[in-house]
Amino acid sequence: MHPVVKLVVQRVALGLLLLLAASVLIFAGTMILPGDVAQSILGQSATPEALANLRAELGLNEPPVTRYFNWLFGVLQGDLGTALTNGQDIATSMGRRLSNTLFLAFWAAVVAVPLAIFLGLLSVLYRDRWPDKLISAVSLASISIPEFLIGYVLMYFVAVQLGWFSTVAMINDSMSVLEKLNAIALPVAVLTLVVLAHMMRMTRAAILNVMQSAYIETAELKGLSAFRVIFRHAFPNAIAPVVNVVMLNLAYLVVGVVVIEVVFVYPGMGQYLVDHVSKRDVPVVQACGLVFAAVYIGLNMVADIVAILANPRLRHPK
Amino acid sequence: MKDQIEYLKKRVGQGRITRREFVGRLGALGVSAAMANVMMAQAVRAEGPKKGGHLKMGSVGGESTNSLDPAAAASQVPYYNLNLFGDTLVEVTPDGSLGNRLAEEVSSSPDAKTWMFKIRKGVEFHNGKTLTPEDVLRTMERHSNEDSKSGALGIMRGIESMKVEGDVFSVTLKTPNADLPYLMGDYHLQIQPDGGFDNPGAGIGTGPYILEADEPGVRHLWKRNPNYWDDSRGHVDSVEILVINDATARMAALQSGQVHLVNRVDPKVAALVDRAPGVRVESDSGPGHYVFIMHVDTEPFSKNDLRLALKYAIDREEMVDKVLRGYGSVGNDMPINAAYPLFDESIPQREQNLEKAAEHYRKSGHDGSPIILRVSDVAFPGAIEAAQLFQQSAEAAGIPLELKREPGDGYWSEVWNKQPFCASYWSGRPVQDQMYSTAYLSTADWNDTRWKREDFDKILLEARAELDPDKRKALYSKMGRMIRDEGGLICPMFNDFITGVSDEVRGWVNDPTGETMSGQWSSKLWLA
């Protein structure tokens, strides 16, 4: 077997094991939280009778271990079950939220990743001169400000004062792609500002590291232009760390944007998960947890594989 | 001048000039702003509702866990949804009287033990089925049977039997209750086809709007019901509720014109929102109150002197000023205020009195160990600040109060109704009997002050069966005074409901019986 194929198979198997472990942890975590789903649904208006009726109906009187294995058995057959709180099919309702999350993450990545790498290259080109300092200052400032604050500031000046774009980034199936893009413009801008600095600084650092090498000096002595040296000679050798940090940020865009979702009222996975955690709706929390863990594990795997493919020494081990 | 005012009234009624302009121009003619607002409301009403348009609200209190099952409704968005697709038998009108909805006529036996509701004819459900008294019976059964998990279960408990005779649905009670029709107006009790037994969350009722898109926690879209039986309601073509739980995002959506209405405006920004162009705030006083509750059966709160010491130590005016920013009124350590029918205005208002507080504290013989007050943001907005103010004024009277911040998550299951002293919130009930039966009857599940007094229970049952309003009022007054002077309730304030409204919206009615026009904004408002 080709070593790369073997590696992928190994990583996938390990990933599945990790997912199983994650599901156990999430289940245990939701068990530790005070109160149960019946209490959370009924809230302040819970009477003991109504509680008992609801618990019996939701099957909460069975021991936790039995409930976990019932759930696991269902998932292995591809059945995520129904939400305890409102009886909706989890796969359908989560699927809609997941596609929204991916839509937002995709467009944020489409803007942020090329921009970050381009700015990183630019910083190297003008190292220690004012463009480099300006790029670093702006991107570091934007990563240091809490994202909700950037959100509110943009919302106030761009949407309320200027009347451009929408403060409510609510998208639905009846909207055209252009309408959807218009709706998510502000959250995409905020997310771009939030993830930009990390990727940009890593690109800059990785390329500067390579720039010390002898073959770069050779390329410069050959008379190649500075940009060509950086893009053709330095960048391919710096790609592994850059891809790594890009993947981490992509994972963040998928699993970590609940604050942005709340601020811009975006119907994504984050708010969906938080709602169900506060209601102790274990099957939904489990399903969301699995998806999030899978995204993290998957993207990290991609980063590792790209790093190996990009490095001939790792690609053809002796 | 009169002609000018008439002219302006006509213009504003037609929506040609804004409220701000109207108030401003009348101000120039020497008319006070309050008067101008009254005149505007009259003018708009005289012009009559305009049909059509798409009305949008940004609302707090919606989650992706919501369903359309009336039994499960507990927060604002489900509450609004119920009012969109459903009708109750009766309703409490803004002036506190009883209005007929699906019941055409309400009557009772002389002893108030049996109540008859004559059901309206020719009303159609959204699925085409005609409303029958059997549907009503089945609905009430679903909310009161043994497997019920309905939020209305508590109020259905006094029912002994229900039956249908011809077009009359009748209820027989275990003990007489002069307020029963008010209970039947509870928002959970939306009449569903066959009581909603087959599909409780279908969102099918007889109401003014038909479900178009249902995305819990995101939005709910409704289209006008062309066959609605009541022509005086349901003016706009479609209604959309956007779930915007974040307060800042809600205000931004209102100001940028993406929604016409937002509920729960933070008192801290209400005055600012009111000054912003194109929008205003409407503040409605109601029966909702912010409270600190003590278990009267637990040390050290079992001593009435200590309870009185705390009641005298709290500064109610300061709390209304600082926590509610004036959007509310002071409480009087009883759960009832002027929003209730048969309220006795002559009960003296308790004021802060540090000397009396210190004196009662001394008499209680408390050992001086800190008294722990549990509090959390979720108890009510501004609960932490209110508790801090309370702590300071208690300290001035020499009472050592210690605040313990509890996590919001799990507060209602772990702290409220479990710990002996905590901050909490009551949304109030339409009538006094229901408020007292819910939280102050010895056997009540939510007796969160552990107020268990046989004499009190006796008066409560006596008042319930009393059909003479004067005698009832006297009995309620007695009960209010008992709780005020001996109970475990410290009630510093009644909060107003503050709604942000766009100037395009017409037909606003101040309704003290419930939030946002008692949840009926969608069918009563129209667009200019």
Contacts between the chains, C-beta under 8 A, distances in Angstrom:
chain1	res1	chain2	res2	distance
A	33	B	409	7.3
A	33	B	410	7.0
A	34	B	409	7.6
A	34	B	410	3.8
A	34	B	413	6.3
A	34	B	414	4.8
A	35	B	410	4.9
A	35	B	413	3.7
A	35	B	414	6.6
A	39	B	412	7.8
A	39	B	413	4.4
A	40	B	413	7.3
A	41	B	65	7.6
A	41	B	72	6.7
A	41	B	74	7.8
A	42	B	74	7.2
A	42	B	149	7.1
A	42	B	151	7.4
A	43	B	74	5.2
A	43	B	412	5.5
A	44	B	74	7.9
A	44	B	412	4.8
A	44	B	416	6.7
A	44	B	425	8.0
A	44	B	446	7.8
A	45	B	74	5.9
A	45	B	151	4.9
A	45	B	154	7.9
A	45	B	446	7.9
A	46	B	412	7.9
A	46	B	413	7.6
A	47	B	153	6.1
A	47	B	154	5.9
A	47	B	445	4.4
A	47	B	446	7.7
A	48	B	445	6.2
A	49	B	148	8.0
A	49	B	153	6.6
A	50	B	148	6.9
A	50	B	149	4.5
A	50	B	150	7.1
A	50	B	151	7.9
A	50	B	153	5.4
A	53	B	146	7.7
A	53	B	147	5.3
A	53	B	148	6.5
A	53	B	149	4.7
A	54	B	149	4.4
A	57	B	147	7.5
A	57	B	149	7.2
A	83	B	65	6.8
A	85	B	65	3.7
A	85	B	66	7.9
A	85	B	67	7.3
A	86	B	65	5.6
A	86	B	66	6.2
A	86	B	67	3.6
A	86	B	69	7.9
A	86	B	72	7.7
A	86	B	201	6.9
A	86	B	216	6.2
A	87	B	67	6.6
A	87	B	201	6.8
A	88	B	67	7.8
A	88	B	216	7.4
A	93	B	64	7.2
A	93	B	216	7.9
A	96	B	215	7.8
A	97	B	64	7.7
A	152	B	248	5.7
A	152	B	252	7.8
A	155	B	248	7.8
A	155	B	249	7.4
A	155	B	252	5.0
A	156	B	252	6.9
A	159	B	252	6.6
A	159	B	256	5.0
A	160	B	252	5.6
A	160	B	255	5.0
A	160	B	256	4.9
A	163	B	256	6.8
A	166	B	256	7.4
A	166	B	258	6.2
A	167	B	249	6.5
A	167	B	252	4.2
A	167	B	253	5.3
A	167	B	256	5.1
A	167	B	258	6.2
A	168	B	58	7.4
A	168	B	242	6.2
A	168	B	244	6.8
A	168	B	249	7.2
A	168	B	253	5.1
A	168	B	258	5.1
A	168	B	259	7.7
A	170	B	218	6.4
A	170	B	219	6.2
A	170	B	242	6.0
A	172	B	213	7.1
A	172	B	215	7.0
A	172	B	218	7.6
A	172	B	219	7.0
A	174	B	213	7.9
A	262	B	245	6.7
A	262	B	246	5.0
A	262	B	249	7.4
A	263	B	246	5.8
A	263	B	248	7.4
A	263	B	249	5.7
A	264	B	249	6.9
A	265	B	242	6.7
A	265	B	243	7.2
A	265	B	244	5.0
A	265	B	246	7.2
A	265	B	249	5.7
A	265	B	253	7.6
A	267	B	215	6.9
A	267	B	217	7.3
A	267	B	218	4.1
A	271	B	64	6.9
A	271	B	217	6.7
A	272	B	64	4.8
A	272	B	217	6.9
A	275	B	63	4.2
A	275	B	64	4.4
A	275	B	65	5.3
A	275	B	217	5.7
A	276	B	64	6.9
A	276	B	65	6.0
A	278	B	63	7.7
A	278	B	409	6.1
A	279	B	63	7.1
A	279	B	65	4.7
A	281	B	65	6.1
